[in-house]
Amino acid sequence: MSDGSALVRVLSYNIRSMRDDTAALARVIRACAPDLVLVQEAPRFFRWRKKLARLARASDLVVLTGGGTAAGPAILCGLRATVERTEDVLLPLTPGMHRRGFATAVVRFGSARVGVLSCHLSLQKDERYEQGGMLLDRLAALGVQHAIAGGDLNERPHGRTFRRLADDLQDCWAVAPCGGEYTSTPADPHQRIDAILATKGIEVLSCGVPLDHPGVSGADLVRATDHLPVLAVLRVPAA
């Protein structure tokens, strides 16, 4: 764009370790034509790198970072993105709880520079609240003016962790709702626990579950995994 800003299509998607219909999953991702995919529950055990790479190829994307090294979150990207750096972060382990982590990167789209973070927060409310603070700290530590975070927050918008994040960041669906709101479950959508969040300098053009998006099949959405994806179209200013 003439002002150096970039339109960026961001998809956040819990893929349940690719245990469902992987072909349907790839069709949904490909139809959304994302520049970035913030994945949760990527494969993280036996041959996880090959499985994630196979999904990326089938979706016309490449693996940017994450998977087993981030305890599940991952980032895929298209060839428009120029990668500056990546880092996978493991969060403190609470005894008896599942290990969590962040997949993070700094990328450029032309003159626009943006930090990116994929997360899957805890099922336990106090641990989840602490992880929300760690997410905000991690975005600040990326050292960029503009940043995007997305993931399975395991909490509805009225929850204190969701509200903590939405106080500092834009809840993209609340700013520019488009498509469906509820992300869980595909067969009976009744709650919004997945979100895309952006720093306040980013313009949110639209955000929602791509229920009526061209090429996205309702049957594929049900077969692909146990969450519905969130698709946001964002305008990121030039650095």
Residue, then its C-alpha position, 0 to 999 in steps of 0.5 A: m500500500s502507498d502508506g507502507s501498511a500491509l493487509v494481513r489475514v490471520l487465522s487462529y485454529n486449535i487443530r487437536s493434534m491432527r487427530d481428526d480429518t486432516a484433509a478437511l482441516a487443510r481445505v479449511i485453512r487453504a480456503c481462508a487464504p491466511d498469511l499467518v496461522l496461529v495453531q494450537e494443539a499442533p502435534r508434539f510427540f511422535r514425528w510431530r515435525k513431519k506431521l506439521a510440515r505435511l499440514a503446512r504443505a497441504s495448506d500452501l504454507v510453511v512452518l514458521t515455528g512451534g509444535g513440540t518445542a512450544a508444547g503445542p502452539a505453532i505458527l504457519c505462514g505464507l510466502r509474503a512473510t519475511v521472517e526476522r526471528t522466532e522463539d519458542v517459550l515454555l511456561p512454568l510447569t504447575p505439578g499435575m497440570h499440562r505443560r504450556g508454551f508460546a510460539t513467537a515470531v517477528v515478521r515483516f510484510g513489506s514495510a510493516r513489522v509485526g510480532v506474532l504469538s500463538c498460545h493455548l492457556s490453562l484449564q485452571k483459572d489461577e494458572r490461566y490468569e498468570q499465563g495471561g500476564m506472561l503473554l502480555d509480558r512476552l509481547a512487550a519483550l518482542g520489542v516491536q510496536h505492533a503485535i498480534a496474539g491468537g489462541d485457545l484461551n480456555e475462557r469466555p470473554h467475561g472471564r478475568t483472564f480474557r478481560r485482562l488481555a482485552d484491557d491491554l489489547q484489542d479483542c478483534w471480534a469485539v472491534a469488527p465482528c464478521g461471521g460467527e462468534y462461537t468457536s466451540t464446538p463445531a457441531d454445537p457452537h455455543q461459546r467463544i473461547d478462541a480469540i485473535l488479539a492485536t495491539k491498539g495501533i493495528e486496524v481491525l477490518s473484520c474478525g470472526v468464524p468463517l462460516d460463510h467464507p467462500g470455499v469453506s465447507g460447513a461439513d469440513l468445519v465439523r470434520a476438521t477438529d473440535h474447534l472452529p477457526v477465527l479469521a481476522v483481516l488486519r491492517v498493520p502500519a508501516a514500521 
